[in-house]
Amino acid sequence: MDIQYFKDTLKSELPLNLPEHLQALWYDGKGNWKKAHDLIDHLNNKQAAHVHAYLHRKEGDIWNADYWYNRAGQSRPNISLEKEWENLVSLYLSLLPNSAGN
């Protein structure tokens, strides 16, 4: 799956077999920040922390975003939210096994 396919699915249904951090990005891409946050709020892995950071940055809660970027071992990027979303989707799609999400 590539980012264009992922974006195209925003017009239809959530792809199967996506890990929660990519599901969160999918819901955020559809404009459902709350659902995205609810999916990752309870997770403790670095991928979820990275997406969690992005969501709090998008919300405007920079202190909380920086906390989650730190938990993810990342720095807050100096790019648009749209570019960060695309970067996150591309990164985490690239880490999927070939058959996941299809």
Legacy VTK file of the C-alpha trace (Angstrom):
# vtk DataFile Version 3.0
C-alpha trace
ASCII
DATASET POLYDATA
POINTS 102 float
0.000 0.000 0.000
1.280 3.468 -0.820
0.212 6.892 0.408
-1.992 7.598 -2.613
-3.921 4.375 -2.069
-4.206 5.257 1.639
-5.559 8.713 0.740
-8.006 7.177 -1.749
-9.429 4.949 0.986
-10.421 8.073 2.933
-13.371 8.289 0.520
-14.561 4.795 1.390
-13.731 2.352 4.173
-10.849 1.794 6.535
-8.391 -0.694 5.000
-8.187 -4.026 6.777
-5.318 -5.112 8.999
-3.834 -1.700 9.708
-2.073 -1.238 13.035
-3.748 1.199 15.408
-1.324 4.059 14.760
-2.165 3.943 11.030
-5.865 3.606 11.825
-5.519 6.772 13.913
-3.908 8.604 10.994
-6.695 7.350 8.721
-9.406 8.694 11.027
-7.537 11.972 11.368
-7.336 12.143 7.573
-11.125 11.820 7.501
-11.422 14.709 9.959
-12.225 12.623 13.046
-9.531 13.801 15.482
-11.360 12.380 18.516
-11.586 8.858 17.085
-7.923 9.077 16.061
-6.907 10.143 19.564
-9.091 7.517 21.234
-7.367 4.773 19.220
-3.879 5.610 20.444
-4.394 7.336 23.787
-3.896 4.110 25.749
-0.982 2.679 23.725
2.630 2.788 24.910
4.693 1.992 21.809
6.846 4.529 19.973
4.732 4.544 16.804
1.589 5.399 18.777
3.498 8.047 20.745
4.661 9.607 17.466
1.114 9.801 16.094
-0.145 10.963 19.500
2.380 13.818 19.374
1.202 14.854 15.916
-2.436 14.834 17.066
-1.684 17.089 20.031
0.335 19.398 17.797
-2.660 19.567 15.477
-4.893 20.295 18.461
-2.600 23.197 19.387
-1.484 21.635 22.689
2.247 22.089 22.075
3.395 21.206 25.597
1.556 17.874 25.404
2.756 17.319 21.830
6.374 17.831 22.912
5.888 15.322 25.735
4.709 12.706 23.206
7.420 13.559 20.666
9.928 12.938 23.460
8.270 9.590 24.324
8.532 8.652 20.632
12.212 9.635 20.476
11.360 12.386 17.975
11.584 16.158 17.773
8.648 18.367 16.860
9.027 19.050 13.138
8.981 22.528 11.688
6.679 21.625 8.793
2.980 21.991 8.071
0.540 19.635 9.747
-0.446 18.327 6.319
3.170 17.483 5.484
3.693 15.853 8.867
0.564 13.706 8.352
1.865 12.620 4.925
5.317 11.895 6.353
3.844 9.795 9.155
1.590 7.853 6.798
4.467 7.231 4.369
6.827 6.175 7.148
4.455 3.745 8.798
3.131 2.333 5.531
6.718 1.619 4.508
7.138 -0.517 7.638
4.127 -2.723 6.902
4.592 -6.225 5.571
3.651 -6.281 1.859
0.268 -7.929 2.411
-0.920 -5.747 5.317
-3.722 -3.320 4.677
-4.744 -4.837 1.335
LINES 1 103
102 0 1 2 3 4 5 6 7 8 9 10 11 12 13 14 15 16 17 18 19 20 21 22 23 24 25 26 27 28 29 30 31 32 33 34 35 36 37 38 39 40 41 42 43 44 45 46 47 48 49 50 51 52 53 54 55 56 57 58 59 60 61 62 63 64 65 66 67 68 69 70 71 72 73 74 75 76 77 78 79 80 81 82 83 84 85 86 87 88 89 90 91 92 93 94 95 96 97 98 99 100 101
